[in-house]
Amino acid sequence: MYKPSQVLVDGIRNMFPLELCPWDDYFPRMAQTDFFLRRHKKRASKAFFIRQAPFGGSFAIMGGITAFLRVLADFRFDEPPHSSRPSYVLLAMKDMGYKSDFLDYLKNELKQIKVTVNSIQDGMIFFPNEPAVIIEGDLISVRLAEGILTKCVNYPTLSMTKWRRVVDAANPGKTYEFSRRRAQNDLVTSLYAHLAGINISSNSEIRRGFDIPVSGSMGHEWIQSFGDEFEAFDKWLEINPDRPILLVDTISTLKSGVPNAIKAFKKHWDSIKEAGGIPGIRNDSGDLAYITIEERIMLDKVGLEEVLVFQTNDLDEYSIQAIREQIFTQASKAGLEPFSVLQRIVWACGTNPGTCSDQPSIGGVAKLTSIDNDRGEHKAVIKIAHDNPIKTSIPGSNRSAHIYTETGELLCCLIYHKSENPEEIDAAYHPDNKKKSIILSHHENLVFDKRQIPLYCGDAFFADQTIDSVRKRVEYEMKKLHWTHKRFESPHIVKVSVSEKVFDLRESLIMQNKLIED
């Protein structure tokens, strides 16, 4: 099926078939054991969070929530008439050694994973230890849902965060993604690159399900196959005036490539404009800062100001930033306006951001935060890691709010219990040290941005997210961050704090070495 869609969940359904067993085996093993111990209907909650921001940054951008909700909505253990797929999941589980009584319960009583999800949305920023996604429901469903959640959001969040760094580094230039050749999962990478703000993809297959601009031009082999650079450019523009991007570094960029490109553009300019083409030259090697300035002088001198410069060659946010800084510093010395030069650059990135080469995993986890005790009372749960304190969790079914001063400064991220009203909380405390605090009541006109919203209940969920709405959300969220939080080197870290109620509960459980509150 070829059905490009702006509706995110429709594209996901078209592009990514449901997995038969969408979890690690230990989740249903625990669920089966709960069933035979008659504890599977206990109410429980889990929270998904990261312990450290990726790429040495201060934040992450959520990706994959819509994909997660889609699995919850579509995956079933019984056999609805519209699908033949679920009839095989129980056969597969039986083959793996699951017991008949448990499988009968899944098919006849549970039927589907029954949870509610309160979460931030795709494209929203979150910080280390912030409970970005909260799952609540019966214990058996919560266990199974975690196995789906972590798969659905970990890599998309990592990829989306990485590509947004590329977008920010490239500003005011445009961006292009061509990571299909080397990405571990090219369709996921191309989707979340675009949601992060990348303008165009080279991945033709992504267009099967998503309304994402796709474009491609020539490789070096096109020019090599002719043996004459101008002839290769001439014939390309003759056939492709709507795709007028010429690769100029096959022989010598400045001595041969650019002069031949200028000659070819001059010959075919009218047909390029008539076809609506956006002309450009592409660099794939060399000193890109120096070459770009020299190319811009040559192009502008002959009236080809509209020709863009496409940069490739293993780029990422770090190399883009370095090249931009050099251009900004040196362009004016060559008689060029630096911002104008940067505006007319398209940064085309593949391998490094496509594989998240500097950090290939994000380490997001979902931890049990509350459960019914044997008396049916709902109690907070903690993981205590004396040997590695960073892994000690924050107990309770909590929520978070980003708190801003009246001037728009992000004061802190506050984690509070869901029974609390954050606007009535007087102070925010460091999770490990109550002496480190922010007295909220000392500030006037604070703005509380409550983060989690109900996204799923039963089989009903918000399915109206569009590709454009997510892209706009990313832009909005990024604008709220101070530039010091977004820089790549030594960013300022946002204070992630807890309410007094959450702090006291956590401290009490740690001091008493208890995993469940009394």
N, C-alpha and C positions, 0 to 999 in steps of 0.2 A: 504494500500500500504506500502510495506517495500522497501525503496529506499534510503539508506545512501548516502549522497552527500557531497562533499567538497565545492560545490558552495553554498554560504550562502543563497542567495535568493531562490534557488531551495528547500533547506531544509525548509526554512520558509514557502514557499507555501505548501509544503507537510505536515508540522506539524501543522500549525496554519491557520484554515479556516478563510476567510473574515467574519467579523462581519456584520450584516445586517445594523445597525445604529452605526457606530464606533465613537461616539462623545457623549458628554454631551448635553442635550436637549437645553441648552441656546445658543449654537452656531447656530444651524439652526433657532431658534426663532429670533435671531438678524438678520440672513441672510434673513429670510422671510420679516421682517420689513424693511430692506434695500430695498428689491425688490419693495414693495408697495410704498416706498418713492422715487423710481426711482434713488437710489444712489448706487445700487448694482454693477455697472460697474466702479465705482471709482477705480483707482489704489491704492494699499495699500501694506504695508510691516509689518512684525512682526519679532521679534527676540526672540529666546529661550535662556535662561540663567539660572544660579543658583545664589542665593544671598550669600550662604555660602557653603563652601566645606563640604562634608559629613565626619562623623566620627572624627571630630576635625582635619582633614587634611588640606592640602593646595590646593588640586586639585581634579578633578573628571575625570573619563575615559568614553568617550562617548560610549554608547551602544544603539542599537535600530534604528539607522538611516536607515539601509537597510530594516528593517521591516516597517518603516514609508513610504519609497519610494515605497515599494511593494504595500501598500494599495493605494497610490496615482495612481499607474500604473494600478491596477486591478479593483478598485472600480468604478462603473458606475451607472448613473441614467437611461440610456436607456437600451435597451435589446439586447446586442450583441449575435450573434448566438452561441458562444462557451460557454455561461453560462446561467443558469436559475435563479441564485441567485438575480441579480439586479432587476428583475421584481417584487420582493416582497418589496423592500425598499420604493417605493412610496405608496404601499398599507399600509405599516406600518406607514408611516408618515401621510397618510390620516386618519388612525385610531387614530392617536395622535392629530388630529385636525388641521393639516396644510391645507391651502386653495388650491383649485384646480388650480387657476392661477399660483401660485408659483410652484406647483408640475409639471404643464405643462412646465414651464420654465426650471426646472431641467431636465426634460426628453428630451425635444425637442431642446433646445438651449444650455444649459450648458453641459449636457451629462456626464461630469466628472469634478472633481475638477481641475481647471486650474491654476497652480502656477509654478513658478520656485523656485528651492531650491539651495541656496549656503550654504555649510555646511562643518564642519569638518567631517571626516569619522569615522566609528566604530573603536574603539581602540585608538583614539587620545585624548590627555590630553587637558582639558580646565580649566579655573579659574573662580572664582566668578565674575559676571557682564560681562564676556566676551560673546559676541553674537555668540554662538556656531553654531546656525542654523538660517538662514535668509530665510523667505518665502516672495515671492513677487507675486502679481497677482491682479485680480479683487477682490473687497472687499468681495463679497459673498464666493469666493473660499478660500481666506485667512482666513476668520472666520471658515469655515468648516475644513480647514487643521489643524488649531491649536488644535481642539478637538481630531484629530487623532495623531498629533505629541506628545502631552504631555503624552498620554497613551503609545505610542510606545517607548519613550525614557526615561521616568522618572525612572521606576523600573529597566530596564536593565542597565542604567547608574549607579544607586545605587549598584546593584548586582555586576556589573563588577568591580567597584571601590573596593568593599569589598573583592572580591575574589583575586584581584591583591595584596592587602595588605597581604593576607594569603600566596600567592606565594612568596612575598618578605621576609616575616618572615621565611618561610621554607627553603630558599636558604642556603646551596647547596643541601638540600634534595628535594625529589619529593613530589607531592601532589595528593590527591585523594578526590573526592567530593561524598558524599552520603547523600544528603539532601532531597531526594524524599519523605521520610516518613513525613517530617514536614514543608517543604517549602510551602509558600502560593501559589506559582505557580512553580511546580517542573520542568516543561519543560523549562520555561524561565530561571530559576535559573541554571539548568544544562548546558544550552547552553552558557550563558554569563560567567559562571565559567570557562568553557573550553576556550572561547575566551580570557579570562583574563590571561590564562596561566596554569590553573589546568591541570594535566596530564591525569587523568582517572576519569570516572564517574561510579557509580553503577546503574544509571538510565537506565534500559534496553529500555524504550520507546523512549528515546532521539535518539537512534540508528535508529529508523524508518525513520528519515529524515536527520540526520546529521552523517557524517563520523567521529564519536567521539569514542575513545577507551572506551569500557565498560567491567567491570570486577567485580566479586564478589567471596566471599569465604564462610566460615562457620560462624554461630552464636553460642552463648553459648548452644542453644538447641540441636545442633548436638552432642556435647559432653555429655550433660545431658541425651540424649536419649540412649546412650550406657552404662552409669554408670561407665565406665572405660576410663580414659583419653588417655592412650596409644592406646587402641583399637580404639578409635574414630579417633585419628591421623593416625593410621596405615591403617584403612579402607578408610579414606579420600584420602590419598596419593596413595593407590592402584587403586582407581577409577579416581582420578584427579591429575595425576602427572604434568599436565600443569597448575594447579591452586594450587600450594603447599604453601598456607598460613595457618598457624595454630594459633588458638586463645588460648593463654597460661594462662589466668587468671581465669579460671573457678574454680579452687581449690586453688592453691597457685602458683603464677607466678614463683618464683625462686626455690622453693623447689620441685615443681611437674611439672608445665607446661613446663618450659624450658628443664629440663632433659628428659621428655617424648618426646618433640619435637625433641631434638637432636637424641634420639634413633630412632624415626620414620624417620627422614631425612637420617640417616646413612643407614637404611634398604632400602630405596627407592631412594637413590641418583642417581643411574645410570638411572632409569626410568624417574626421574625428568629432568635430563640433556638431555636425548634422546627426551623428549616431549617439550623441550624448555621452561620449567617452570622457573619462577623466585621465588626462595624459600624465605619465610618470616615468621616471627612470629608477632602476633598482641597483643598489650597491650590495654586493655579497662578500666583499673582502676589503682589506686595506685599512688605512687610517680614516675612519668614517667622519670624524669631526673635520679634519683638514679637507678631505675629498668633498664633503658636502658644501663647505664654503666656496671652494673653487668651482664646483658644479653650479652653484647658485649664481655666481658671477657670470659664468659662461651663458647660462640660460637666460638670465634677466637682460644681459647685454643685447641679445638678439630678439627680445620681445616675447620670450616664452616664460613669462612670469607664472602662468597657470600650471606649468609642469611641476608635479610633486616629486619629491625625492623619497623613495622607499628604501628603508634600511633593514638589512638582514645580517646574518652571520652570528649565530649563537647569542642573541641578545637576551638580557633580562633587566630587571629594574635597576640593578647596580651599574651595568655597562651603559644603559640608556642615560641614567643620571650623569655619569661621567662625561659622556659625549655631549649632552645638552649643556653642561657647565662650560665645556671648552668652546662650543659654538657661541654661547651667550657672551663669553669673554672676548673672543677673537673676531666675531663677525663685524663688529663696528669698525675694527681696525682695517677691514677690507672694504669699507664703505657700505656695508649692509646693515639693515635694521635687524637686530638679533631676534626680536619677537616674530617678525615677519618670516624670517628663515625657519624658525621652529614651528610656526603654524603650518608650513608647507612640507612637513615631514610626516611620513607614515612609518611607524615602527612595527616591523613585522617580526613576530617572535614565535619560536617553535619549541625546540628541545628543552631548554632550561626551565621556563615556566610550565611547559606542557608536562614535564615529568616531576616538577617541584624538586629539581635536582639538588638544591641545597638543604632540603628537609622533606623527605619523601613520605612522612606520616605526621599526623597531628596529635595522636594519643588521646582523643576524646573518649570519655568513659561515662557509663551510666551506673549509678550506685543506688542501692536500696536506701531510702530515707525515712520510711515509716511503715508500720505493719500492725495488724491487730494482734494483741496478746491473747493468751488462752481464755481470758475473761471477756473477750470481744471488745476490749478498749483499744482505741487506735493510738499507738505510741511511736515516738521518734526512734530511729535506728541510726547508729554511727559505725563507721569503720575506723578502728584505732590502729595506727601504724607507728608504734613507738620506735621501731628501727628506721623508719623513713617518714618523718612527720608531715612532709608535703602530701602524703597519701591519706592522712587523716581527714575524713570527710566532714561536711557540715550537715548535721542531722535535721530531720523534720521536713514536712511538706512546705517548702518555701517559695517565695517569689522574689523578684528583683525590680528595682527602679533606678534609673539614672537621674541623678539630682543635679540641677543646674542653678546657678546663681541668676539674679535678675539681669546680669550683663551677658549671660550665655555661657559662662565658664562651667565646665563639667566638674562639679565638686567631688562627687564620688559615685560609685555604684553600691547601692544599699541592698543587702539580702535580708529579708524579713519573713516571718511566718505568715502563712496565708490568712490567718485570723486577724492580723494586724493591719492598720491603716498607716501606710508609710508617712503620710502627711502629719500624723499625730506623734511620730517618734522624735524624741528630743535629741538623741545622740547616735552616732554611727561609730562602731568600734572595730579595730583591727581584729581579725578572727583569732589571733594567738596572743594578743596583748591588750588588755582593757585600758592600759595607761595611754595607748595611742588612740585618740578619738577625735571626731569632728563633732562639735556641738552645733547641731542643726538649728536649734532654737535661737542661736546667736545671729542667724542670717534672716533677713527679711525677703519676702516675695520669692521664695524658692520655687522652682518648677520641677514637679515630680513626673518623670516619664516612666510610667509603669510598663514593663516590657512584655510579660507573657499575656497572651489572650487565648480564649478557648478556640481551638482549631478543629477539634474532633470529639465527637460523642456518639457512640454506637457506630453506625455506618454513615453518619452525616458529617461532612467537613467542608471547609471553605475551599471550593474548587474554582474560584473565579480569578485566581492569580494569572496575570498575563506576563509575557516576557518583558514587555515595556514597563509594566508596573513594578516588577522586581528591579529592573535597571534604574528606574527613577527612585526607588526606595534606597538603593545603594548610594546614589548621588546625595540624597537628602541626609542619610546617616553620616556620610563622610564629611559633609559640610559642617555638621555639629561638632566634629572633633577639632581640637586645636592643632595647629600644624606640628607642634612638638610631639603630639601623640602619634602622628603619622610618619614622621621621618624614619629613615631606614637605619640610621646609626644612633644608638643611645637614645631611643624615644623616651619621653616622660611616661611613667607608668600610672595608670588610673588607679586610685585607691578603691579597692573592693572591700567593703566593710559589712558588718552585720549589726542587726538591732541588738539591744540589750537582752531581749528574750532569747534570741538565737544564741548569743554569746554565752549566757549563763547556762543554757541547756547543754551546749557543747562542752563547756568547761567542766560541768558537773559529771557528765558521762566519762570524760577523759580521766578526771581525778579518781572516780570510783571504779574505773576500768570496766564499765558496763556497756554492752552493745545495744541494749534496749532500755529506754527510760522506764522508771517504776510507774 
